[in-house]
Amino acid sequence: MAKTKAKAVIGRPTEWTREVESQVCDLIRETACSFYTAGLSLGIEWRNLYRWEEWGREGREPYASFCQNVMRARAEAEIAFVRQIVAGVASGANVQPLQWLLDRRYPVDYGTRIKLEQQLSGLSDDEIQAEREALRSRALDSPRSGE
């Protein structure tokens, strides 16, 4: 019976462990902080966090599962904020700080800023000026403009 050689490990051992994964995900879930903030607060070097994220996108295990768990923790944090806002509105509590945090942390879904995704190429200067004035007028007519 032939003996098989153990595969040589090249490079330094990774800082990633199931415990580190759990701690990162818990911080994200509890505070909605970023992946990098959670990792850095645990003393993990940002380069390692970047590599783990990159390797996860490439499908390399255990980093792919780690990235999936981080995304799940982000979703759970978002849901927790929305639930707190809904409960606060129902009870008459001041939910503005939570709304602000949700707006800043998840601007694509909850942001209050006007998004302008228009191609300006091909428009004349007069057409661009007219669009600018229309946007300014809408912003001034907005109920939030008096805040």
C-alpha positions as CSV (number, residue, x, y, z in Angstrom):
1,M,0.0,0.0,0.0
2,A,1.5,3.3,-1.1
3,K,1.6,6.2,1.4
4,T,0.2,9.5,0.2
5,K,2.1,12.7,1.0
6,A,0.4,15.4,2.9
7,K,-0.1,18.6,0.9
8,A,2.4,21.3,2.0
9,V,0.8,24.4,3.3
10,I,2.3,27.5,1.8
11,G,2.2,30.9,3.5
12,R,1.1,32.0,6.8
13,P,-1.9,30.4,8.6
14,T,-5.1,32.4,8.2
15,E,-6.6,34.4,11.0
16,W,-10.0,33.2,9.8
17,T,-11.7,30.7,12.2
18,R,-15.4,29.8,12.8
19,E,-15.1,31.8,16.0
20,V,-13.9,34.9,14.1
21,E,-16.7,34.4,11.5
22,S,-19.3,34.2,14.3
23,Q,-17.9,37.4,16.0
24,V,-17.9,39.4,12.7
25,C,-21.4,38.3,11.9
26,D,-22.7,39.0,15.4
27,L,-21.3,42.6,15.3
28,I,-22.8,43.2,11.9
29,R,-26.2,41.8,13.0
30,E,-26.2,43.8,16.3
31,T,-25.0,47.1,15.0
32,A,-25.3,47.1,11.2
33,C,-21.6,48.1,11.0
34,S,-19.7,47.4,7.9
35,F,-17.8,44.1,7.3
36,Y,-14.5,46.0,7.6
37,T,-15.5,47.8,10.8
38,A,-16.5,44.5,12.4
39,G,-13.3,42.8,11.4
40,L,-11.0,45.7,12.3
41,S,-12.6,46.0,15.8
42,L,-11.6,42.4,16.3
43,G,-8.0,43.2,15.4
44,I,-8.1,41.6,11.9
45,E,-5.9,43.4,9.4
46,W,-7.9,45.1,6.6
47,R,-5.8,43.3,3.9
48,N,-6.9,40.0,5.3
49,L,-10.6,41.1,5.3
50,Y,-10.2,42.2,1.7
51,R,-8.6,38.9,0.7
52,W,-11.3,36.9,2.5
53,E,-14.0,38.9,0.7
54,E,-12.2,38.4,-2.7
55,W,-11.8,34.7,-2.1
56,G,-15.4,34.4,-1.1
57,R,-16.5,36.0,-4.4
58,E,-14.3,33.5,-6.2
59,G,-16.2,30.6,-4.4
60,R,-13.2,29.5,-2.4
61,E,-14.2,27.8,0.9
62,P,-14.5,28.5,3.7
63,Y,-14.5,32.1,2.6
64,A,-17.6,31.7,0.3
65,S,-19.6,30.5,3.2
66,F,-18.2,33.3,5.3
67,C,-19.3,35.9,2.8
68,Q,-22.8,34.3,2.6
69,N,-23.1,34.5,6.4
70,V,-21.9,38.2,6.3
71,M,-24.6,39.0,3.8
72,R,-27.2,37.2,5.9
73,A,-26.1,39.2,9.0
74,R,-26.4,42.4,7.0
75,A,-30.0,41.4,6.0
76,E,-30.9,40.5,9.6
77,A,-29.5,43.9,10.8
78,E,-31.6,45.7,8.2
79,I,-34.7,43.8,9.2
80,A,-34.1,44.6,12.8
81,F,-33.9,48.3,12.1
82,V,-37.1,48.2,10.1
83,R,-38.9,46.3,12.8
84,Q,-37.7,48.8,15.4
85,I,-39.0,51.7,13.3
86,V,-42.4,50.0,12.7
87,A,-42.7,49.3,16.4
88,G,-41.7,52.8,17.3
89,V,-44.2,54.4,14.9
90,A,-46.9,52.2,16.4
91,S,-46.0,53.3,19.9
92,G,-45.5,56.9,19.1
93,A,-41.8,56.9,19.9
94,N,-39.3,59.1,18.1
95,V,-37.9,57.0,15.3
96,Q,-35.9,59.7,13.6
97,P,-32.5,58.4,14.8
98,L,-33.3,54.9,13.5
99,Q,-34.6,56.4,10.2
100,W,-31.4,58.4,9.9
101,L,-29.3,55.3,10.5
102,L,-31.3,53.2,8.0
103,D,-31.0,56.0,5.4
104,R,-27.3,56.3,5.8
105,R,-26.5,52.6,6.1
106,Y,-28.8,51.4,3.3
107,P,-29.1,54.5,1.0
108,V,-30.1,52.6,-2.1
109,D,-33.3,51.2,-0.5
110,Y,-34.1,53.9,2.2
111,G,-32.3,57.0,1.1
112,T,-34.1,60.3,0.9
113,R,-31.9,61.9,-1.6
114,I,-33.0,62.5,-5.2
115,K,-31.1,60.3,-7.6
116,L,-30.3,61.7,-11.0
117,E,-29.5,59.0,-13.5
118,Q,-29.8,60.9,-16.7
119,Q,-27.5,61.0,-19.7
120,L,-26.6,64.6,-20.4
121,S,-24.7,63.9,-23.5
122,G,-26.6,64.9,-26.6
123,L,-28.6,67.6,-24.8
124,S,-28.2,71.3,-25.6
125,D,-27.0,73.8,-23.0
126,D,-30.6,75.1,-22.9
127,E,-32.1,71.6,-22.3
128,I,-29.5,71.0,-19.5
129,Q,-30.4,74.3,-17.9
130,A,-34.1,73.5,-18.1
131,E,-33.6,70.1,-16.4
132,R,-31.5,71.8,-13.7
133,E,-34.3,74.4,-13.0
134,A,-37.0,71.7,-12.9
135,L,-35.0,69.7,-10.4
136,R,-34.4,72.8,-8.3
137,S,-38.1,73.7,-8.4
138,R,-39.1,70.1,-7.3
139,A,-36.6,70.2,-4.5
140,L,-38.0,73.5,-3.2
141,D,-41.6,72.3,-3.4
142,S,-40.7,69.2,-1.4
143,P,-42.2,68.9,2.1
144,R,-38.7,68.3,3.5
145,S,-37.3,71.5,2.1
146,G,-38.5,73.5,5.1
147,E,-36.6,71.3,7.6
